[in-house]
Amino acid sequence: MKLKDKVAWITGAGNGIGKATALLFAREGAKVVVTDIDEEAVQRIYDEIKLNGGEALAIPGSVTNPDDVKHMADGAVLAYKRLDILVNNAGINRDGLVVRKKDGELTLMGPEKWDPVIEVNLKGTFLCAQAAAVPMIDQKFGRIVNTSSIGALGNVGQANYAASKAGVIGLTRSLALEWARFNINVNCVAPGGTQTQMMDGIPEKIMQGLLGRIPMRRLGEPEEIAAAHLFLVSDDSAYITGQVLFVDGGISVGM
C-alpha cells in the first residue's frame, strides 16, 4: 500500500475525478477526508469507502468560504492528528465568449460567469493549500496536488476557465518554492478532456471535433487522473515539486 496510514484531504470528492481519487487513496491505505459542497454526494462517497473497509471522514462545505476551509483542515487534524496530503480537485466551468455579436446583438461575459470560476478554481485552491500547509509545516512533511487543465493553454469560450487554471499553475510553482524547505511538495495535474459531469451536454458535433484533436482519440477516465494524483503524493515522486503533469492523451503536445 503506497499511502498506508497517510491522511489525505480531497476536495470536490463527491463525483468524477475526486471520487475516483478518494476511492483509490482509500484502497492504498490512506485515511481519506472527503469534502464537497454537495452534502449528499460527499456522504455517498464516505459510505462507499467505509463499505469497502476503508477509513474516511466526510465534511461538506465550500472551498470558497474561509470558515468552511478551516473547518475541513481542522477536522482532519482533530480526527487523525495530522494531515499529509491535499488534492485540490474542486472546480467548475461557466463557458461563454468574452464578446459575442450575433444578429446585431452584442453580449459580453459578465461577472456572473467570471467571478464564480475564479473563486472556486483559483481562490479555492489557494485557501485549501494555505490551510493544509499549517499542519504540514509543523510536521515538516506534506504533499499537495493542485488541479489545472489543458484549458490553461487557452480555449475559445473559456477565458474565465483558462485564466483560473493558468493561475493555478503559477500558484503551484510559487508554493513549491516557498514550502520546499518544509519538505512539502506542491505539484499540479492538468487533465485533458475527461469523462466527468463537466463533459455532459456537449453537442455530438463538438465532441467529435474534440476527439479528433486528441492523439489517443478518446477521453480520459477519472481513474486515470486519480492514478496521476497517486503518483504525485506517493514516495515515488519525493524529488518532484513545482511541476505540471499533463494527463491529456497527447493533445498538449500539438498545441
N, C-alpha and C positions, 0 to 999 in steps of 0.2 A: 504494500500500500504506500503510495507516494506522499500522502498527506496525513498519515496516522497521527492522531491527537492534535493536529493543527486546527485552529479556529478561523473559519472563513466567513466573511460577510459578503453577500451577493445582493446588489440592488437590482430592481426590475426582475426579481426571481420568479414572478408568477407565471410567466409564459415564455415561449420561444427559447432564445439563447440563454437567458438567465435560468430558466427552468432546467434546461439540459446541463448547464454548468453546475447547478446545485445538486442534481442527481449524480453527476459524475464525481464531484468532490466528496459527496457522502459515501459513494462506493469506494473511494480511495482513502477512507478513514477519517475525513475531516468532520469536525463539529460545525454544522452549517447554520449560519444566521441568515434567514431568508427575509428580505424586505421588499415591499412593493406598495404602491398606492392603492392597488386593488386588494382589499382585505380578503375577499373570498378566494381570489387566486392564490394569495400567499398562504392561506390556510390549506388549500388543496395540495400545494407542493410540500408543505410541512407534513401533512398526513401521509403523503406518498413516501417521503423519506423515512418516517417512523415505521410505516408498514413494512418497508424493506429492511428494517433493522438498523437504520442509521440514527444519528443524533442530530437534532435540529431545534432551532428556536425561531418562531415567527414573530415579526414586528412590522405591522403595517405603518405606512407613513409616506410622506413626500420628500424627495431628495432636495426640493427647492426650499423647504422650510427648515431653518437652522435648528429650531427646537426639536423637530422630528428627527433630524440627522443626529443630534446629540443623544437623543433617546435611543436610537439604533446602536450607536457606538458604545454608549454606556451600558446598554442592555447586554451586549455581547460580553463585555468585560465583567459585568456583575455576575452573569451566568457561568462564565468559563474562566475567569481570572486573567484572561489575556486576549489579544487579537492579533493574529498572524497574517491574515490575508484579506485584502479587499478587491473585489471585482466590481468596478463601476460600470454596470451594464444598462441601467435605466436610460431610456431615450425615447424621443418622439419625433415625428416629422409633420409639417404643415406646408405642403407643396403649393407653389404659385409663382408666376413670373413677377419679377420686381416691377416691371412696367409692361402693360399689355394694351394694345389697341386693336379692337375688333368691331367692325361695322360702325366705325366712327366713335365708339365708346372707349374711353381711356380708364383703365383700372390700375391701381397701384397695390403692391404688397403693403399692408398696414401693420401696425404694432400687434394686432390680434393674431397675426401669423408669425411675426418676427420674435416677439418677446417670449412666448412660451417655449419655443425651440431653444433659444439661447439659455433660458432659465433652467430647463431640465438637462439639456445635453452638456452645457459648459459650466454654468454655475453649480448645478447639482454634483457634477464630477469634482469640482473644486471643494465644495463643502464636505463631501464624504471623505475625500482624500485627506483634508485637513483634520477632520475628526478622528480618522483612523490613525493618523500619524502620531497623535498624542500618546496612546499606549505603546505604539511601535517604537517610538523614540526611547521610552523608558526601558523597553525590553532589549533595545539595540538589535531589533530584528523586525523585518516586515517585507511583504510582497504586495505591491499594488499593480493592478492591471486596469487601465482605462480603456474606453471604447471609442475609437474614431470610426472611420468608414472610408470606403473607396470614394464616397461623395466629397471628402475633404479635398480631392483633386479638382473639384468643380463639376457642376451638373446643371443643365438647363432646368429651371423651375425649382431649384433647391438652393438658392443663395443663402437662405437662413440656415438650412441644414449644413451646407458646406462650410459656412462661417463657423458654426458651432463645432463641427468635427475637426476643422483645421485648428481651431483654438485648443481643442483637447490635445492635439499633437504638441503644440507649443507649451501647454501646461505640463504635459508629461515630461518633456525634456528639461524644463526648469526645475520641477520637483525632483527629478533624478539627480540633478546636480546639487540641489540643496540638501537632500537626505541621504546621499551615498555614505556620508561619514557615520551615519547611524545604522548602517547595514540594512537600509531599506531600498529595495529595488523597485523602480517605477517604470513600467513599460506600457505598451499600447497595442491593442489588436485593432486592425482595420478590416472589417469584413466587407466582402462584395455582396452582391445580391444573395440573400439567404432566405430560405423557405420559412418565413415567420408571418405574423399578422400584418406587419408593415407592407408586405407584398400583396395582401388580399385586395381585390378590387382593381388591380392593374389590368387595363384592357388587353385582350389577347394580342392585338397587333403590336402594342408597345412591348409586351412581354417577349414576343418573338424577336423583336429588334434587340432587346437586351440580351437574350440568349445568344443571338448571332454575334455579339461583341465579346462574349466570354470564350476564350480559347478552349476551355473544357466543355463548353456547350451545355451547361446545366447550372442551376442554382446550388448554393451550398446548403448543407443541412445544419441545424442548430448544434448537433453533436460534434460536427467538425470544428466549429468555432470554440465549443467547450474544450475540445482537445488542445487547442492552442492556448486557452486560458490555463489549463492544467500544466502544460509545459512551462509557462512563464511564472507560475507560482511554486513550482517544484524545485528541488535541489539541482535538477538538470540545467537550470538557467541561472545558477548562482552568480555568474560573472557577466550577466547581461543586464544592462539598465539604460534607460533613456531611448529605447528602440521602438520602432513601429513595425509590427508584423502584419503584412497584408495577407489575408486569407480570402482569396477572391477568384480562384480558378484561372488566374493569369491575366485578368483584364487590366490591371495596373501596369503591366509590362508594356502594353501597346499604347498607353495614354501619354 
